[in-house]
Amino acid sequence: MAILMLKLFIIPIFLFIFCGTVGFAINKVTKLENKSCYITGLVVLFGMTFVISTPFMLFDLKFSTLYALIIGIYGIVLAASIVVLFSDIGNVYSICREKCHEIISDRRRCCLYIILLITILFQLFMIVYYQHGDIDDSYYLAQVNTYISTGRLTGIDPASGLEYLKSSSQYSLVGYEVLLAVLKQFFRVNTAVLAHTIWPIFALVSHYIVIWKLAKCIDDRYAIELSIMYSLITIFGGWSGYTQSSFVLNRIWQGKAVFVALFIPILLWYFAENYNNKARKRDIVFIALILLAGISTTTVAIYLYPIMYFCLWCGKFIDTRNIKETLKLCCPIIIILPWIAAKLVFMYKDKLNGLSTYDIVTDGADNLSYIAQLMDRFLSGHSSMLLLFIAALIIIAFEGSRRDRGLIVYPVICLEITFANPLLIGFVAKYITGADVYWRIFWLLDMPIVFTMAIYIIIKKINDKNHIALAFILMDLAVISLGQSIFENGSWAKRENVYKLDQRTVDIVDIIHADANCNASALLLPEELSYGVRELCGDIKVPINRYSKSTFFSNEQEQKYNILENNLIIPLYIEQNWDIRTVDNSLREFDIDYLVLYTASLTANDISDNMECIYQNDEYTIMKYKKS
């Protein structure tokens, strides 16, 4: 436990130092025109990992080689960055001392900083100390363990670990899980602990650093007030489980949440930071790296990020009418086209059960309802939030500056006219987004930022400082009263263990590891107990999992799944009434080493001579199966 607590601090601190140091060195050496070393470092961490790992994912090369390459490259980069930092350490120290003195000398701003810190620490405490499970992790985190246990980045279904089941190309060419695998291997930490407890510290703090930098771009005088307001909007964004706020606080260890938390605001920050600057070659390359870093986090970013970039590009052009600069900003999209093309080739050409991944993800696109996607799913029926969003846009449009309109209003209008147009939902879902995840296009409305901007404009219009403070307090109360705390939605509970997984699953895995001496084994158990197995380790295969049916069917293994369902799942776990010969034959066919049975079912059924009980409690019994 002491070592774990040490890693809880060491890993985030290492990542903070890496991003800050590398970002400082790159900004200094390349003379990038942005004021955030830390964001530059974040972009490099994600973007370069994706670039380095791309050929390994394309050609199914060994993870061990990729791991050594990433560690070597980043080791050299970090060492060189430290040299650059220490060459200018006096200037860095002076800037830091000046900033600290500025904060301490202004009592009002000092209090506001403390308030902001309290809101962030509260969120960190809730995420780190409490448990909020998500069964999607049984696939995403299983990818990390699969990379390490098999040494392969593609080809094996991570949810089961079975070599004869192929992974879906829908999840190919995603670099985020590679980054987690490298961190797991380097720091020798369990994947579930890394994702559920350690990573959120780094990711959430990084999220608020990006928001802070964005707020300073909007108005340095009110940056702290903007950040506090945004933090409260995030905490009380639990009125829907599909908004940015819900993803940031509910599952920040997943790639799609990292995309929402870091890279949507980073792109907006970059446009705000460089709104009136001319784009040089180095800036174009950096924008391309931002785009690559964003699309590396999750499959849906492959279309969401280019769409967001297009909308911001249009918004800037509508405001500035600068054709030359607008054309230059097309270059980053051209740079990332090979990655987009490679992803599309995978999705169109990779066949599962005679259908391409494209055919599978777009099934049902013609029957999608725009109202159902926006109102019922994304907003969860909270139409009042849509009305507030429209009102906020109107405030920004009529009271905000030209830049505010170019960054917020025009991009939203462009999005609604093009990719989020109700009349084009069938086309967009079929050829761009896919049917099941069309609703995620509404993330690009960036509702928390829009709400924050509208509140900022209202406060800015007030001249008297006392009235500003009163307005700020009233706005805070409005946010709290209209919203719902994410931590009170009924799905948060005190953690059962350091992994934040079902304790029964953890116990089962520990018992099997002890009996098998950590050798690879196949485990049959009820689906309800299977979710955390592949999150904990990569050496235990589980034919029964959340995705079993769809995975077997997509791999043209319908007959094999029918045997699994009819001979094992139904008799053992649903009816709890089985024929031992049929069970014996099926266990051999699936090469099962261990199985979990409900203890209550044992009294009414025969037990095979090949089964040896190695653990039993009132709920379940673990059997070792001898394949003789």
N, C-alpha and C positions, 0 to 999 in steps of 0.2 A: 504493500500500500504506500509506503514511503517513497519508493521508486516511481510509482504512478503519480503521486502528488508532485514529485520533482518534474516529471515530464509534462504535467499539466501547466507548469509555468515555463519550462525550458523551450518547448516546441513553439508556442505562440511568440515568445520573446525572440527566438531565433528568426522566425518569419518576419516579425516587425523590423528587426535589425537588417535582415537581408533586403527587404523592400526599400527601406529608408536609405541604406548605404548604396545599394546598386542604383537606385533612382537618382540619388545625389550625383554619383559619378557620371552617369549617362547624361543627365542634364548639363553638367559642367563641361564634359568632353564634346558633346554634340551641339551644345548651345541651343537646346530646345526652348522655345518660347512658352514655357508653362511654369507655373509657380509651385508645383507640388512634386517634390522628389518622391514622396511615398507612392503617389498614384502611378508615376512612371515605373517604379519598382514592381508594383502590383501587375501592371500590364506586361512587363518583361517576364515575371514569374510564370504567368499563365500562358502568354503568347509564345515564348521560347520553348516551354515544355511541349506545347502543341506542335510547333514547327519541327522540333527534334524527333518527336515520337511519330510523326506522320508516316515516314517510310516504313517504320516498324509495324504500324497498323495496316498499311497497304499490303505489305509483303509477308505478314505474319512472322516477323523475326523474333528472336528470343528476348524475353523481358529482361533477363539478367544482363544482356549486352546493353540494352537501352538504359537500365538502371546505372550501370557503370559509366555510360556516356554522359548522362544527365548530371550525376554526382561530380564527374570530372570537369565538365564545362562550367557548372555553377560554382564549383570550388575555385576555379581559376578566376571567374568573373567576380566573385565575392572578394577574393584576395586582392585583385587589382583595384576594386572599388574602395577597399579599406585604405590602400595606399593613396588614392586620390583624395579620400576624405581627410586623412591625416596631413596631407600637404596643404590643406586649407582649414585646418582645425581651429585656428585662431579666429577666423572670420565666422565659422559656424558657432563657436562659443559666444562670440559677441552678439550674434543675432538671437541666440537662445536666451541670453541674459537680458537683452533688451525686451524680448517678448514677455518674459516672466515679470520683469519690472512693470511693464505696461499693464499687465493683468492685475498685479497686486496693488498698484497705485490707484486704480479705479475701483472703489468699494462696490459700486453698483454692478459693474461688469464681473467682478470677482464673485459676487453672489450668484449671478446668472450662470457663470461657469460651473459653480458648485451644483446648482439645480440640474444643469445638463448632465453633469457627471453622475448625479444620483439616479437620473432616469435611465442612463446607459447601464450603470452598475446593477440596477434593479432587473433590467432585462437579462443581463449576463447571469445573475444569480438564478433567476427562474429557469433559464435554458440549461445551465450547467448542473444545478442541484436537482431539479425536477425531471420527470420523464414524460416524453411525449412521443409515443411510437408511431411509426408510419410503415405499413407493410410493403410499400414500394422499395424500402431498403433491402428487402429480401432478394431484389435483383441488382440494384445499384451498388450496394456495398459488397454483394457477392462477386461482382466484377473484380473488385480490388483483390479479394482472396483468390479468385480464379487465376488472375495474372501471375500471382506469386507462386501458387501451388503447382500450376501446370507449366509456367514459363511461357505461356502463349497469350497474345492480346486479342485474338479472334478465333472463331471456329468452335468453341465449346460453350454450350448453354450455361451461364453462370448460376442460374437459380437452382439447377439440379446438380451440375457438375458432371453430368453423364457425357462421355465422349461421343456417343452416337447421336446426340442431339445437337444440332447446329444453332449457334446464336443468331439472333435476327440482325440483319444489316441495318435496321432502323437505328441501332445503337452503336454503329461503327463510326470511326473517325471522331471520337469524343475524347479529349485529352484530360478532362478533369479527374476521372478515376485513375488515370496514369499518375497524375501528381499525388493523389492520396496514396497510391501503392508505393511510390518512391519514398514518401514521408514515413509510411508504415515500416518499410524495410530499413530505412536509415536509422530511425529512432527505436526500432524494435518494440513497437507498441501494437496492441490488438486493434484491428480495424474498427470494431464497434466503439471502443473507447475513444479512438482518434476522431471518428466522425461525430459521435453523439456528445462528447464532452470537451475534447481539446480543440478541434477545429472551430466550433462556434465562437470561442473566445477571439481567435484571430479574425474570423469572417465578420462578426458583428462589430468589433471595434473598427475594422477596415471600412465597413459600411458607413459608420458615422464619421470617419475621417473624410471619406468621399463626399458625404452630405455637407460636412463643415466647409470643405473647399468649394463646393457648389454654392453654398450660402454666401461665402466671401465674394464669389464672382458676381452674384446677384446684387449684393450691397454689403460692403465690408462693415458699415456702421451697425447694421442689424443682423449680422451673421449669427450671433449667439441666440438672439430671439428666434430667428428662422429655424435654427437647429433644434431648439427646445420644442417649438411648435411641431416640427416634423416628427420628433421623437414621440410626442404625445399622440399625434395622429397615427403613428405606427402601433403604439401600445393599444390604442382604442380602435384598431381596424379589424376587430374580430367579428364584425357584422356579416362577413362572408369568408368562407374558407378558401376562396380562390383569388383573393386580391394579393397585391404585392406584399402588404403588411403581414398577411397570414403566412405567406411562404417564407418571408424573412425570419419570423419568430418561431414558426412551427417546424420548419425543416431546413434550416440554413446549411446543413451538411450535404444536401442534395445539389447536383449541378444546376438544376433549373432555378433553385432558390439563390444560388451564388450569382447566376446571371441577373436575376432581378435585383439582388441586393447590391452588387458591385458594378456590373457592366452597363446596365441601363443608365444609372446616374453618371457613370464615368464618361459615356459618350455625350450626354447632355452637358456635363462639366466642360469637356473639351471645346464644344461649340461655344459655350458661354465665355470661356477663358480667351478664346482666339477669335471672337466674333468679328472684330474689326481689323484683325491681322491678315497679312498676306501669307498664303500657304507656300512654304519653301519645300524643297525636295525632302529634307529631313522630316518636316512636319507631315508630309504625305506618307512617308514610310511609317512614322509613328501612328498615324491614324489607321493604317492598314494593320499594324500590330495590335491596336485596340480591337479592331474588328475580329482578327484571328483569335485573340484572347477571349472575346465574348462568345464566338461560335464554338470554342473548344469546351465550353462548360456543359452543354446539353444539346440534344438533337434539335429541339425546337428553335434554338438560337440561329440555326443555319438559315432560316428564313426571317425570323423576327428581327435580328440585328440589321441585316441589309434593308429591311422595310423601315426600321427606325431611322437608319442613316438617310434613306431616301426622303423621309418626311422632314427631317431636320435640314437636309440639303435644300429641299423646296422652300421651307420656311425662311431660310437665310436668303435665298434668291429673291423671293417675293418682297422681302424688306429692303435688301441692298441693291437689287437689279444689276449686280456686278457679274457680267457674263464670263469674263476671263477667270475670275476667282472661282466661280461656280463650276466651270469646266475642269479646272485643276482638281477640284474636290471629287471628280469622277474617278481619278486615278487609283485611290485606295480600293475601290470596288474591283477594278481591273486586276489589281495585285492579288486579291483573295479569290478570284474566280477559279483557279485550279482546285482549291479545296472544296468549293461549292460544287464544281463539276464532278469531282471524285465522289462526293457524297451522293449526288444524283445518279451517277453510274451504278453505284452499289445498290441503290434503292430500286432502280429500273431493271437491272440485269440479274440480281440475285433472286433465284427462284426458290420458294418454299411451298410445297404442295401444289406446284404448277402455277403459283401466283407470285408476282414480284412483290417486294415490300411496299412499293408504291401502290399496288392494287389493294393490298391489305389495309394500309393506313387511310386510303381515300374511300373505302367502302362506306356507303351511306351518305356521301357528301351531297348528293342531289336532293336529299330529303331533310337537310338541316333547316331549322327555324332560327332566324336571326333573333327574334324576341326571346326564344327559349335559351339561346346561347348567352345573350347579354343579360336579360332580366332574371331568368330562373337560375342559370348556372353561375355566371360571373358575379352578379350582384345578390344572388340568393334571395330574390324578391324584394330587396330594399330599394324601391323606386325613388325614395326620398334622397338617396345618395346620388342618383343620376341627376335629379333636379339641382342638388347642391353643386354638383360638378359643372353643370351648364351655367349656373349663376356665377361660379368662380371664373369660368372662361369669359363671361361677359364683363366681369369686373376687370380682368386682365386686359381684355380687348379695348375697353374704353378708358381705363385709368392708368394702365401700365405704359411703359416706355416702348419705343419701337423695337428695341432688343427683346423685351418681354414678349411682345407679339410674335417676333421672329422665332423665338425659342419655344414658346408654349402654344400660342393660339393657332398660328398658321400650320405647324406640323399636325396638330389635332384635326384641323379642317382637311388637310391633305390626306390624312389617314382615313377619315370618314368618307371622303370622296372616292378613294381608291380601294385599298385593301380591306377596310372595315365597312364598306358600303353594303347596306342590306340587300340591294339589288344584285350584288355580285357575290353573295355568300356561296352559292353553288360552285361558281368558277374558282374562287379563291380556295375553298376547302378541297376541291378536287385536284387543283394543279399546284397549290403552294403550301397550304398549312396542314392538310389532312383533316379528316372529319372529327375525330375524337378530341383533338386539341385546338380546334378553331378558336375557342373562347380565349385562349392565351394571347390572341392578338390584342385583346383589350388591356393587357399589361402596358401596352405602348401608349395608352391614354395617360399613364403616369399620374393617377388620381392623387396620391399623397403630395406629390410635388405641386400639382395644380392648386390643391387646397391651401398649401403653405404659401404659395405665391400670392394668392388672392388675399389671404390674411395680412401678408407683408405689405401689399399695396394699400390696404385699408389703414394699417398702422402708420405707414409713411405719410399719409395725407393729414395726419394729426400733428400739429406743431408743438403743443404744450407737452412737456415731459411727463407731467402728472397724468394727463389724459392718455398718453401713450401707454403708461403703466397700467391704467385702468382698462384700456382697450385690450391690452395683452392678456390680462387676467380674465376678462369676459370671454375672449376668444378661447382661452384654455378651458373655461367652464363649458362653453358650447361644444367643443370637441369631446369632452368627457361625457356630457349628457347625451349627445347624439350617437356616439359610438358605443362599442361593447369591447371590454377588455379581452384580448386574445387569451390571456391566462385564466379566464373564467368561463371558457366555452365547454367545460366538462371533460376534456380529453387530457388534462394535465394531472399528474399524480406524483407522489414522492417516489423516487427511483428505487427499484428493488435491488439493484446491484450496479457495479461500476460500468457494466455494458449497456445499461438501460434497456434490457431485454427481458422477456418473460423468464422468471426465475426457473420455471420447470424446464425450459429449453436449455438454459445454462447448465443445470444439474445433469440433464441427459447427456449433453456434449462432454462434460467433465468425466462422467462415469465411463463413457465409451472410449475417450482418449486414454484413461487410466487402464482400461482392460486391453485395448488394442496397441498400447505403447506408442500412441500417436501415429500409427500406420494408417494408410488410406483405407477407408471402409465405406460400405453402402448401408444406409439406415432407412428403414421403413417406419414411419410414424404418422399420426393424424395430422392433417393440414394445419390445424390450430396450433400445434406445437412445432411446426416446421419453419415458421417465418424467420426465426433468428439463427437457425443452424448455420447457414451459409454466410451470415453476417459475422459469426464468431470465428469461423475457420473455413479453409478451402479443401481440407483433406477428408471431409465426410460428404458423401453424395446422397442426395435426397430425391428419389423418383417422385414422391408426393410433395408438391409445393403449390404455391398460389397459381403458378402459370403452367402446371402440368398439362392440362387438356389442350390448351392452345399451342403449347410447344410441341407436344407429340403430333398433333394434327398438322401443324405447319411443316413438320419434318417428314410427312407422309408415313407416320407411324400410328395410324388410327387403330389398326388391329392390336398393336402392342398396348396402346392405352386402354382399349376395351378389356384386355386381359387384366391390366392393372386395376381398372375400376371394378369389374365384375367379380374378379377372383380375390382381390385383396382389400380395396377401399371399402366397398359396400359391406361384405361379410365381416371384416375385422373391426371397422370403425363406425359404421352406420347401423346395420342390423345387429352386429355383435353376435352373429351366429354363423359358424363356418364349417366347411368340410375340410378336415385336416389334410387329406390327400391333395385336394385341389390347391390348398394353401402351400403345401410343401413344394409342389411342382412349380407354382408361380414364384415362390421365393428363390428357387434355383434359377429360374429363367431370368429374373432380374438381378441375379448375383448378389442377394442381400446378405449382409454380415450380421446386422443387428436389427431388431424390430421392437417397437413399443406397442404394448397392448393395454387396453383399459383393464384394470385389476378386476373390476366387477364382472367382466365378461369371461373370466377364466373358469369360474365354477360351472358354467353351463356348456363348456366346450372342451374338446380333447386337445391335448398339447403334444406336439410331435417329439419323438425321441431326439430329434436334432436340435431341439431348443433347450437352452440352458439359462435359467434365471440368474441374472447377475445383480439385479436390484429390484426392489418392490416397495411401494407405499400404497396408501389407500386409493390413490387415483390411477396410477399407471404402473406397469411392470416392464422392465427392460430385459429382453431375451437376446442371448447370443445364439446365432444360427450356425450350426455346423454343416457345411456343404459337403456331405459324404454320400 
